[in-house]
Amino acid sequence: MSLAPRIALRKISSQLSRSPCPTTQTASYYMKPKKTENSSKTKNKWALGSIAVASVVGLGLAGKNWSGLEDEYDDLPLHQQIPGRVKANAAELFGYMMEPRSQELLLPDMLPPPYQAPYTLLIELNDLLIHSSYTRTAGWRAKKRQGIDIFLESLCKHYEIVLFTKEHGMSSIEMIEAIDPKMCILYKLFRDSCRYKKGVYLKDLSNLNRDLSKVILIDSNRDAVACQPDNAIVLPKWHGQDDMDLVDLTDMLVVIAQDRPSDLRQVIKCYTELDDPIGAYRMRRQDIIDQENAAKLVAHQKSKSRRGILDKKWW
């Protein structure tokens, strides 16, 4: 082939390579097929059908008498047996989750009155005795409140100390053992001893197996003590700062126990509605101390004025 045809052939091939290629076939090849409405409707029908079948099967299994024993629904027709058993099983399940685990949370008094503590003190764990915080470097840590050793060792002589917390037992038992090495806390009640209602874990003292006239409940949540507010002293939450409120609370509870009231609810009535009961007690105690000091000063001045000239020493 001569040179001229070769040059012409190269020009034609270069023009063909530069010209845009038809992309209709390749575009249709790579495009995803559109979803049709019929396919989505069929899928929804299958989903609804499977849910309906599962519901019917679940109701049938929940309404069956698995124990084999006769119950109150055996004499009813089948269309009444299944709903009745389903309702009863659901009520039992939700009752297990929302009601206290027992009708008697504490054991009866085992010792005679001279050896048994005359009063019962229930106290929350978190935000009163300890404070838990989380950091990225250290993770979860719990800080022990100042004066907790004095609190437990002093009050165990006057009260039957019960730790009543809304937390789980598995996550709290190690912290309780750490703050109470001398085992001043006699009983430990956890979330399964509370009553759950409208998002709040209520501490119902009616199942405590104790005389409520001799019971004090200390908590930081006013909603948690709504069942027996006359027995409760609500304190501000402790956020880990340094304070001596626990020591002042110990002093207050010891004074109440030493007075031997027949009904504790009459004594703590003046503290139940206060936002800061410890601060109010601290002010009241200071007023009493000031009054006593003033009375002593007046008596000393009177005795000094009576002695007069006889008090002088003549040498």
Residue frames relative to the residue before (quaternion, step in Angstrom):
aa qw qx qy qz dx dy dz
M 1.0000 0.0000 0.0000 0.0000 0.00 0.00 0.00
S 0.4467 -0.7060 0.4853 0.2580 3.51 -0.94 0.95
L 0.6999 -0.4908 0.3299 0.4004 3.54 -1.32 0.21
A 0.6517 0.5430 -0.3339 0.4110 3.64 0.91 -0.82
P 0.6741 0.4678 -0.3293 0.4674 3.65 0.83 -0.79
R 0.6181 0.5441 -0.3560 0.4417 3.60 1.03 -0.72
I 0.6570 0.5014 -0.3213 0.4623 3.61 0.92 -0.86
A 0.6496 0.5149 -0.3194 0.4593 3.59 0.95 -0.81
L 0.6486 0.5209 -0.3155 0.4566 3.59 1.00 -0.85
R 0.6489 0.5123 -0.3210 0.4620 3.60 1.03 -0.78
K 0.6350 0.5247 -0.3352 0.4572 3.60 1.00 -0.76
I 0.6548 0.5123 -0.3169 0.4565 3.56 0.93 -0.86
S 0.6748 0.4972 -0.2989 0.4562 3.61 0.94 -0.90
S 0.6480 0.5088 -0.3246 0.4646 3.61 1.06 -0.75
Q 0.6414 0.5138 -0.3286 0.4654 3.60 1.02 -0.73
L 0.6444 0.5170 -0.3232 0.4615 3.56 1.01 -0.75
S 0.6686 0.5034 -0.3084 0.4521 3.58 1.01 -0.80
R 0.6853 0.4757 -0.2882 0.4702 3.60 1.10 -0.69
S 0.6103 0.5725 -0.3611 0.4117 3.62 1.01 -0.57
P 0.5249 -0.6507 0.4405 0.3272 3.63 -0.95 0.77
C 0.3974 -0.7235 0.5213 0.2166 3.51 -0.97 0.99
P 0.5392 -0.6038 0.4635 0.3603 3.55 -1.04 0.49
T 0.1553 -0.8346 0.5272 0.0364 3.59 -0.67 1.09
T 0.3748 0.7486 -0.4876 0.2478 3.53 1.21 0.20
Q 0.6915 0.4718 -0.2934 0.4617 3.57 0.88 -0.87
T 0.6800 0.4834 -0.3102 0.4557 3.61 0.88 -0.90
A 0.6374 0.5281 -0.3386 0.4474 3.60 1.01 -0.78
S 0.6762 0.4686 -0.3014 0.4820 3.54 0.92 -0.82
Y 0.6115 0.5524 -0.3580 0.4390 3.56 1.14 -0.51
Y 0.7522 0.3984 -0.2228 0.4752 3.61 0.92 -0.86
M 0.5612 0.6083 -0.3994 0.3943 3.65 1.11 -0.31
K 0.4399 -0.6846 0.5147 0.2700 3.55 -1.08 0.83
P 0.5117 -0.6355 0.4666 0.3416 3.56 -1.00 0.64
K 0.4835 -0.6792 0.4757 0.2803 3.56 -0.97 0.87
K 0.4533 -0.6721 0.5163 0.2762 3.51 -1.15 0.81
T 0.3130 -0.7506 0.5567 0.1695 3.48 -0.83 0.94
E 0.6060 -0.5759 0.4082 0.3667 3.55 -1.19 0.48
N 0.6109 0.5698 -0.3612 0.4142 3.56 1.06 -0.62
S 0.6527 0.5147 -0.3293 0.4479 3.60 1.00 -0.81
S 0.6639 0.4900 -0.3162 0.4681 3.63 0.95 -0.81
K 0.6421 0.5188 -0.3337 0.4552 3.58 1.01 -0.71
T 0.6435 0.5142 -0.3283 0.4623 3.57 0.99 -0.75
K 0.6427 0.5145 -0.3311 0.4611 3.56 1.01 -0.79
N 0.6516 0.5056 -0.3207 0.4657 3.61 0.96 -0.78
K 0.6342 0.5210 -0.3331 0.4641 3.56 1.02 -0.72
W 0.6510 0.5040 -0.3228 0.4669 3.57 0.95 -0.82
A 0.6481 0.5149 -0.3250 0.4574 3.62 0.97 -0.82
L 0.6741 0.4832 -0.3009 0.4706 3.59 0.87 -0.89
G 0.6468 0.5232 -0.3214 0.4524 3.54 1.02 -0.75
S 0.6642 0.4921 -0.3111 0.4689 3.58 0.96 -0.83
I 0.6338 0.5191 -0.3360 0.4647 3.60 1.06 -0.72
A 0.6522 0.5111 -0.3194 0.4598 3.58 0.98 -0.82
V 0.6553 0.5032 -0.3174 0.4655 3.59 0.95 -0.85
A 0.6590 0.5043 -0.3117 0.4628 3.59 0.95 -0.88
S 0.6402 0.5240 -0.3291 0.4552 3.60 1.02 -0.74
V 0.6593 0.5011 -0.3126 0.4652 3.57 0.95 -0.87
V 0.6630 0.4945 -0.3069 0.4709 3.56 0.95 -0.87
G 0.6560 0.5142 -0.3139 0.4547 3.60 0.98 -0.84
L 0.6515 0.4976 -0.3209 0.4743 3.59 0.98 -0.76
G 0.6412 0.5258 -0.3274 0.4530 3.54 1.02 -0.76
L 0.6775 0.4743 -0.2949 0.4786 3.58 0.97 -0.83
A 0.6754 0.4864 -0.3046 0.4631 3.60 0.99 -0.80
G 0.7198 0.4430 -0.2554 0.4694 3.59 1.10 -0.58
K 0.5274 0.6309 -0.4180 0.3862 3.57 1.24 0.07
N 0.4218 -0.6826 0.5375 0.2593 3.56 -1.12 0.70
W 0.1410 -0.8423 0.5175 0.0534 3.59 0.04 1.30
S 0.6056 0.5847 -0.3675 0.3953 3.60 1.12 -0.47
G 0.3949 -0.7286 0.4790 0.2895 3.60 1.09 -0.57
L 0.6054 0.5438 -0.3586 0.4573 3.59 1.26 -0.10
E 0.5696 -0.5953 0.4426 0.3540 3.54 -1.22 0.52
D 0.0541 -0.7801 0.6229 0.0212 3.53 -1.07 0.83
E 0.7325 -0.4471 0.2970 0.4188 3.56 -1.32 -0.03
Y 0.6819 0.4997 -0.2887 0.4494 3.61 1.22 -0.28
D 0.4596 0.7094 -0.4459 0.2943 3.63 1.22 -0.07
D 0.7089 0.4665 -0.2690 0.4555 3.59 0.98 -0.75
L 0.5866 0.5828 -0.3716 0.4220 3.60 1.24 -0.18
P 0.5821 -0.5551 0.4351 0.4047 3.62 -1.18 0.30
L 0.6977 -0.5152 0.3079 0.3911 3.54 -1.28 0.48
H 0.6793 0.4987 -0.3095 0.4405 3.58 0.96 -0.80
Q 0.6816 0.4225 -0.2972 0.5182 3.61 1.28 -0.11
Q 0.5775 0.5970 -0.3786 0.4083 3.57 1.18 -0.51
I 0.6928 0.5002 -0.2908 0.4304 3.58 0.81 -1.05
P 0.6937 0.4464 -0.3190 0.4666 3.69 0.72 -0.82
G 0.6359 0.5419 -0.3363 0.4345 3.58 1.03 -0.74
R 0.6877 0.4625 -0.2831 0.4827 3.57 0.92 -0.90
V 0.6196 0.5387 -0.3477 0.4527 3.59 1.02 -0.74
K 0.6664 0.4971 -0.3005 0.4675 3.58 0.92 -0.89
A 0.6654 0.4994 -0.3088 0.4610 3.59 0.96 -0.84
N 0.6661 0.4950 -0.3096 0.4641 3.59 0.96 -0.83
A 0.6448 0.5119 -0.3240 0.4661 3.58 1.03 -0.77
A 0.6471 0.5084 -0.3220 0.4681 3.59 0.99 -0.79
E 0.6455 0.5123 -0.3243 0.4644 3.58 1.02 -0.74
L 0.6563 0.5138 -0.3089 0.4581 3.58 0.99 -0.84
F 0.7046 0.4420 -0.2759 0.4817 3.59 0.82 -0.94
G 0.6116 0.5408 -0.3517 0.4579 3.58 1.11 -0.57
Y 0.6260 0.5314 -0.3352 0.4620 3.56 1.07 -0.69
M 0.7087 0.4482 -0.2619 0.4778 3.59 1.03 -0.74
M 0.7734 0.3829 -0.1862 0.4696 3.62 1.02 -0.70
E 0.7092 0.4311 -0.2623 0.4923 3.60 1.12 -0.46
P 0.6083 -0.5470 0.4086 0.4047 3.63 -1.15 0.39
R 0.5977 -0.6210 0.3838 0.3314 3.52 -1.12 0.70
S 0.8059 0.1100 -0.0386 0.5805 3.61 1.15 -0.48
Q 0.4939 -0.6441 0.5012 0.3001 3.55 -1.25 0.43
E 0.7365 0.2305 -0.1731 0.6120 3.60 1.31 -0.17
L 0.1994 -0.8330 0.5077 0.0929 3.56 -0.05 1.30
L 0.7692 0.2551 -0.1465 0.5672 3.59 1.09 -0.68
L 0.5320 -0.6117 0.4790 0.3366 3.53 -1.20 0.54
P 0.5566 -0.5866 0.4426 0.3875 3.61 -1.12 0.45
D 0.6562 -0.5079 0.3712 0.4166 3.55 -1.25 0.39
M 0.2578 -0.7925 0.5408 0.1142 3.55 -0.78 1.11
L 0.7322 0.3846 -0.2155 0.5191 3.61 1.18 -0.52
P 0.5571 -0.5863 0.4494 0.3793 3.62 -1.13 0.46
P 0.7188 -0.4985 0.2749 0.3991 3.63 -1.18 0.50
P 0.6433 0.5193 -0.3861 0.4092 3.70 0.80 -0.61
Y 0.7519 0.3763 -0.2059 0.5007 3.59 1.11 -0.61
Q 0.6422 0.4991 -0.3220 0.4845 3.57 1.22 -0.29
A 0.5241 -0.6262 0.4680 0.3378 3.58 -0.99 0.79
P 0.4583 -0.7289 0.4285 0.2741 3.62 -0.75 0.96
Y 0.7856 0.2523 -0.1247 0.5510 3.60 1.12 -0.57
T 0.3159 -0.7262 0.5847 0.1760 3.53 -1.34 0.43
L 0.1196 -0.7920 0.5983 0.0219 3.55 -0.87 1.05
L 0.0821 -0.7801 0.6200 0.0155 3.57 -0.75 1.12
I 0.0121 0.8114 -0.5813 0.0602 3.56 -0.85 0.99
E 0.4746 -0.6587 0.5189 0.2676 3.54 -1.18 0.77
L 0.4704 -0.6856 0.4872 0.2669 3.58 -1.19 0.60
N 0.7719 0.3572 -0.1958 0.4881 3.59 0.53 -1.18
D 0.8446 0.1548 -0.1729 0.4824 3.53 -1.15 0.90
L 0.6974 0.3654 -0.3060 0.5352 3.58 1.21 0.40
L 0.7872 0.2208 -0.1173 0.5637 3.57 0.87 -0.95
I 0.7817 0.0778 -0.0404 0.6175 3.58 1.12 -0.66
H 0.1819 -0.7450 0.6259 0.1417 3.54 -1.36 0.25
S 0.2094 -0.7864 0.5746 0.0867 3.57 -0.76 1.10
S 0.0111 0.7828 -0.6206 0.0436 3.55 -1.02 0.91
Y 0.2658 -0.7664 0.5719 0.1225 3.54 -1.24 0.59
T 0.0104 0.7605 -0.6492 0.0123 3.54 -1.09 0.86
R 0.6025 -0.5875 0.4010 0.3619 3.56 -1.16 0.54
T 0.6975 0.4828 -0.2797 0.4497 3.57 0.99 -0.77
A 0.8044 0.2872 -0.1318 0.5031 3.59 0.90 -0.91
G 0.4285 -0.6924 0.4800 0.3264 3.61 1.18 -0.37
W 0.7579 -0.3247 0.2731 0.4956 3.56 -1.14 -0.70
R 0.0346 0.7798 -0.6229 0.0523 3.54 -0.98 0.97
A 0.2306 -0.7627 0.5932 0.1148 3.54 -1.15 0.74
K 0.2048 -0.7782 0.5869 0.0893 3.55 -0.92 1.00
K 0.3560 -0.7390 0.5411 0.1855 3.53 -0.91 0.99
R 0.4441 -0.7210 0.4689 0.2511 3.58 -0.87 0.95
Q 0.5571 -0.6093 0.4493 0.3414 3.55 -1.12 0.69
G 0.8120 0.2707 -0.2162 0.4698 3.54 -1.02 0.89
I 0.4116 0.7316 -0.4730 0.2675 3.60 1.20 0.14
D 0.6180 0.5377 -0.3510 0.4535 3.61 1.09 -0.61
I 0.6440 0.4976 -0.3144 0.4887 3.59 0.99 -0.82
F 0.6244 0.5626 -0.3298 0.4299 3.56 0.99 -0.86
L 0.7353 0.4280 -0.2466 0.4641 3.59 0.71 -1.03
E 0.7049 0.4771 -0.2821 0.4427 3.60 0.83 -0.93
S 0.6785 0.4812 -0.3017 0.4659 3.59 1.05 -0.64
L 0.7355 0.4450 -0.2460 0.4477 3.57 0.90 -0.89
C 0.5712 0.5992 -0.4017 0.3916 3.62 1.11 -0.39
K 0.6016 0.5507 -0.3611 0.4522 3.61 1.25 -0.25
H 0.7643 0.3481 -0.1773 0.5130 3.59 1.17 -0.50
Y 0.7905 0.2498 -0.1071 0.5489 3.59 1.16 -0.55
E 0.3992 -0.6140 0.6167 0.2886 3.46 -1.41 0.35
I 0.1962 -0.8303 0.5144 0.0870 3.59 -0.11 1.32
V 0.0273 -0.7796 0.6245 -0.0386 3.54 -0.84 1.10
L 0.2464 -0.7520 0.5931 0.1487 3.59 -0.81 0.97
F 0.0268 -0.8045 0.5899 -0.0639 3.55 -0.49 1.27
T 0.1023 0.8189 -0.5496 0.1300 3.59 -0.18 1.28
K 0.4709 -0.6715 0.5012 0.2759 3.54 -1.23 0.53
E 0.5322 0.6303 -0.4044 0.3950 3.60 1.27 -0.01
H 0.6038 -0.5514 0.4333 0.3791 3.54 -1.34 0.26
G 0.5713 -0.6234 0.4168 0.3336 3.54 -1.12 0.62
M 0.6427 0.5463 -0.3357 0.4192 3.58 1.01 -0.77
S 0.7245 0.4184 -0.2449 0.4900 3.61 1.06 -0.67
S 0.7285 0.4444 -0.2365 0.4646 3.62 1.18 -0.30
I 0.5671 0.6472 -0.3968 0.3195 3.60 1.05 -0.55
E 0.6458 0.5170 -0.3356 0.4506 3.61 1.01 -0.72
M 0.6531 0.5013 -0.3191 0.4694 3.60 0.97 -0.77
I 0.6313 0.5273 -0.3391 0.4566 3.60 1.02 -0.73
E 0.6576 0.4963 -0.3099 0.4747 3.58 0.96 -0.81
A 0.6504 0.5224 -0.3241 0.4460 3.61 1.08 -0.68
I 0.7366 0.4056 -0.2440 0.4832 3.62 0.93 -0.79
D 0.7630 0.2922 -0.1667 0.5520 3.61 1.21 -0.30
P 0.0093 0.8377 -0.5460 0.0099 3.63 0.45 1.11
K 0.6903 0.4670 -0.2805 0.4762 3.62 1.15 -0.52
M 0.4003 -0.7627 0.4345 0.2632 3.59 1.33 0.19
C 0.1671 0.7891 -0.5614 0.1850 3.55 0.74 1.12
I 0.6301 0.5068 -0.3279 0.4884 3.59 1.21 -0.49
L 0.2866 -0.8034 0.5032 0.1386 3.57 -0.57 1.16
Y 0.7998 0.1164 -0.0410 0.5874 3.60 0.99 -0.81
K 0.1551 -0.7608 0.6257 0.0752 3.53 -1.25 0.61
L 0.0401 -0.7917 0.6089 -0.0303 3.57 -0.65 1.18
F 0.1741 -0.8101 0.5579 0.0462 3.57 -0.87 1.04
R 0.8145 -0.2863 0.1869 0.4686 3.56 -1.32 -0.29
D 0.6495 0.5339 -0.3388 0.4223 3.61 0.98 -0.66
S 0.6421 0.4941 -0.3268 0.4866 3.58 1.29 -0.09
C 0.5873 0.5632 -0.3646 0.4527 3.60 1.31 0.01
R 0.3746 -0.6737 0.5841 0.2540 3.53 -1.36 0.23
Y 0.2512 -0.7869 0.5516 0.1162 3.57 -0.68 1.15
K 0.1732 0.7723 -0.5892 0.1625 3.55 -0.78 1.10
K 0.8601 -0.0660 -0.0044 0.5058 3.56 -0.80 1.14
G 0.7473 -0.4388 0.2157 0.4499 3.54 0.86 1.00
V 0.6744 0.4480 -0.2894 0.5106 3.62 1.25 0.13
Y 0.3238 -0.7164 0.5860 0.1963 3.56 -1.06 0.84
L 0.1794 -0.8187 0.5428 0.0536 3.55 -0.27 1.33
K 0.2787 -0.7373 0.5940 0.1610 3.55 -1.07 0.83
D 0.0865 -0.8221 0.5626 -0.0136 3.51 -0.01 1.38
L 0.2554 -0.8057 0.5219 0.1153 3.57 -0.56 1.18
S 0.4758 0.6796 -0.4469 0.3348 3.59 1.22 -0.05
N 0.7044 0.4184 -0.2625 0.5097 3.61 1.20 -0.43
L 0.4338 0.7472 -0.4267 0.2673 3.58 1.25 0.18
N 0.3192 -0.7584 0.5014 0.2675 3.61 1.21 -0.47
R 0.6110 0.4877 -0.3719 0.5005 3.57 1.05 0.85
D 0.5558 -0.5751 0.4810 0.3591 3.56 -1.28 0.45
L 0.3889 -0.7645 0.4643 0.2206 3.60 -0.51 1.16
S 0.5729 0.5748 -0.3978 0.4279 3.62 1.17 -0.22
K 0.7353 0.3513 -0.2119 0.5395 3.59 1.26 -0.18
V 0.5772 0.5731 -0.3603 0.4567 3.58 1.20 0.57
I 0.0763 -0.7577 0.6472 0.0357 3.57 -1.08 0.88
L 0.1292 -0.7756 0.6163 0.0451 3.57 -0.92 0.99
I 0.0961 -0.7900 0.6054 0.0143 3.58 -0.73 1.12
D 0.1191 0.7886 -0.5845 0.1492 3.57 -0.69 1.14
S 0.4036 -0.6987 0.5350 0.2503 3.55 -1.37 0.18
N 0.6818 0.4130 -0.2751 0.5375 3.61 1.29 0.03
R 0.3552 -0.7686 0.4936 0.1985 3.57 -0.52 1.19
D 0.6159 0.5507 -0.3529 0.4392 3.60 1.11 -0.56
A 0.6377 0.5562 -0.3304 0.4181 3.60 1.07 -0.66
V 0.7330 0.3837 -0.2226 0.5156 3.61 1.17 -0.49
A 0.3069 0.7993 -0.4753 0.2027 3.58 1.22 0.41
C 0.5894 0.5878 -0.3839 0.3995 3.63 1.11 -0.45
Q 0.7933 0.0461 -0.0025 0.6071 3.62 0.97 -0.85
P 0.0592 -0.8449 0.5306 0.0331 3.63 0.36 1.14
D 0.6025 0.5783 -0.3691 0.4080 3.62 1.13 -0.47
N 0.6870 0.4650 -0.2796 0.4834 3.58 1.21 -0.41
A 0.6711 0.5493 -0.2705 0.4180 3.59 1.25 -0.26
I 0.1459 -0.7114 0.6799 0.1013 3.48 -1.31 0.67
V 0.1622 -0.8057 0.5671 0.0531 3.58 -0.47 1.23
L 0.1386 -0.8020 0.5802 0.0300 3.57 -0.66 1.18
P 0.5729 -0.5620 0.4452 0.3973 3.60 -1.17 0.38
K 0.5639 -0.6059 0.4415 0.3463 3.56 -1.14 0.63
W 0.3286 -0.7249 0.5743 0.1915 3.53 -1.08 0.82
H 0.1946 -0.8234 0.5302 0.0549 3.56 -0.70 1.16
G 0.7088 -0.4812 0.2609 0.4449 3.59 1.16 0.47
Q 0.5030 0.6509 -0.4414 0.3584 3.63 1.19 0.04
D 0.5669 -0.5840 0.4570 0.3587 3.56 -1.30 0.35
D 0.2148 0.7541 -0.5977 0.1671 3.57 -0.80 1.03
M 0.3555 -0.7151 0.5627 0.2136 3.53 -1.38 0.16
D 0.2671 0.7980 -0.5029 0.1972 3.57 1.16 0.53
L 0.6307 0.5435 -0.3442 0.4340 3.59 1.04 -0.68
V 0.6280 0.5163 -0.3332 0.4776 3.60 1.09 -0.64
D 0.6602 0.4858 -0.3066 0.4839 3.59 0.99 -0.80
L 0.6176 0.5252 -0.3438 0.4738 3.59 1.08 -0.66
T 0.6151 0.5387 -0.3376 0.4663 3.59 1.06 -0.72
D 0.6534 0.5113 -0.3087 0.4650 3.56 0.93 -0.91
M 0.6622 0.5136 -0.3117 0.4478 3.58 0.93 -0.88
L 0.6985 0.4703 -0.2809 0.4605 3.59 0.87 -0.92
V 0.6197 0.5281 -0.3471 0.4653 3.59 1.08 -0.63
V 0.6433 0.5123 -0.3215 0.4694 3.60 0.98 -0.82
I 0.6427 0.5160 -0.3264 0.4627 3.60 0.97 -0.80
A 0.6843 0.4800 -0.2939 0.4636 3.59 0.92 -0.86
Q 0.6564 0.5164 -0.3218 0.4460 3.61 1.00 -0.70
D 0.6222 0.5350 -0.3464 0.4546 3.60 1.14 -0.47
R 0.2627 -0.8123 0.4856 0.1881 3.62 1.27 -0.32
P 0.1200 0.8087 -0.5689 0.0890 3.65 0.62 0.98
S 0.5062 -0.6521 0.4740 0.3064 3.55 -1.13 0.62
D 0.7772 0.1198 -0.0638 0.6145 3.59 1.20 -0.56
L 0.3411 -0.7701 0.5050 0.1886 3.58 -0.43 1.20
R 0.5892 0.6043 -0.3735 0.3849 3.59 1.08 -0.56
Q 0.6311 0.5179 -0.3343 0.4709 3.57 1.15 -0.56
V 0.6620 0.5070 -0.3080 0.4580 3.60 1.11 -0.63
I 0.7572 0.3848 -0.2114 0.4836 3.58 0.85 -0.95
K 0.3775 0.7438 -0.4810 0.2701 3.61 1.25 0.15
C 0.6739 0.5002 -0.3001 0.4535 3.58 1.05 -0.75
Y 0.7029 0.4396 -0.2754 0.4867 3.62 1.23 -0.16
T 0.5380 0.6835 -0.3973 0.2923 3.60 1.15 -0.41
E 0.7675 0.3694 -0.1939 0.4867 3.61 1.00 -0.75
L 0.5230 0.6499 -0.4099 0.3690 3.61 1.24 0.01
D 0.4771 -0.6623 0.4984 0.2921 3.55 -1.14 0.65
D 0.7877 0.1264 -0.0597 0.6000 3.60 1.12 -0.64
P 0.1453 -0.8306 0.5313 0.0819 3.62 0.20 1.19
I 0.6313 0.5358 -0.3503 0.4379 3.61 1.02 -0.70
G 0.6494 0.5096 -0.3185 0.4660 3.57 0.98 -0.79
A 0.6463 0.5094 -0.3189 0.4702 3.58 1.01 -0.79
Y 0.6532 0.4953 -0.3195 0.4752 3.61 0.98 -0.78
R 0.6340 0.5373 -0.3320 0.4463 3.59 1.01 -0.78
M 0.6613 0.4907 -0.3024 0.4800 3.59 0.98 -0.81
R 0.6492 0.5107 -0.3160 0.4668 3.59 0.98 -0.84
R 0.6494 0.5072 -0.3227 0.4658 3.59 0.95 -0.79
Q 0.6528 0.5049 -0.3207 0.4647 3.60 0.97 -0.78
D 0.6241 0.5295 -0.3420 0.4617 3.60 1.03 -0.69
I 0.6522 0.5056 -0.3172 0.4673 3.58 0.97 -0.84
I 0.6464 0.5147 -0.3217 0.4623 3.59 0.98 -0.83
D 0.6548 0.5053 -0.3145 0.4658 3.59 0.98 -0.84
Q 0.6445 0.5125 -0.3256 0.4647 3.59 0.98 -0.76
E 0.6560 0.5023 -0.3150 0.4671 3.60 0.96 -0.81
N 0.6591 0.4991 -0.3148 0.4663 3.57 0.95 -0.82
A 0.6450 0.5112 -0.3277 0.4641 3.59 1.01 -0.76
A 0.6477 0.5112 -0.3211 0.4649 3.59 1.00 -0.80
K 0.6451 0.5101 -0.3217 0.4691 3.59 1.00 -0.77
L 0.6487 0.5170 -0.3219 0.4565 3.58 1.00 -0.80
V 0.6512 0.5037 -0.3166 0.4711 3.60 0.96 -0.81
A 0.6605 0.4990 -0.3121 0.4661 3.59 0.93 -0.84
H 0.6456 0.5125 -0.3261 0.4629 3.59 1.01 -0.75
Q 0.6613 0.4972 -0.3151 0.4649 3.60 0.95 -0.78
K 0.6366 0.5227 -0.3306 0.4607 3.59 1.02 -0.73
S 0.6734 0.4885 -0.3013 0.4660 3.57 0.89 -0.87
K 0.6500 0.5171 -0.3199 0.4558 3.59 1.05 -0.70
S 0.6688 0.4924 -0.3037 0.4669 3.60 1.03 -0.75
R 0.6286 0.5454 -0.3435 0.4351 3.63 1.05 -0.58
R 0.6564 0.5295 -0.3332 0.4215 3.57 0.97 -0.78
G 0.1031 -0.8605 0.4945 0.0656 3.62 1.08 -0.66
I 0.8528 -0.1234 0.1071 0.4961 3.55 -0.94 -0.98
L 0.5882 0.5899 -0.3706 0.4107 3.56 1.19 -0.47
D 0.6217 0.5616 -0.3447 0.4234 3.56 1.21 -0.42
K 0.5668 0.6067 -0.3880 0.4002 3.61 1.24 -0.32
K 0.3563 -0.7194 0.5598 0.2054 3.50 -1.14 0.67
W 0.1626 -0.7839 0.5949 0.0716 3.55 -0.72 1.10
W 0.1654 -0.7901 0.5865 0.0664 3.51 -0.73 1.01
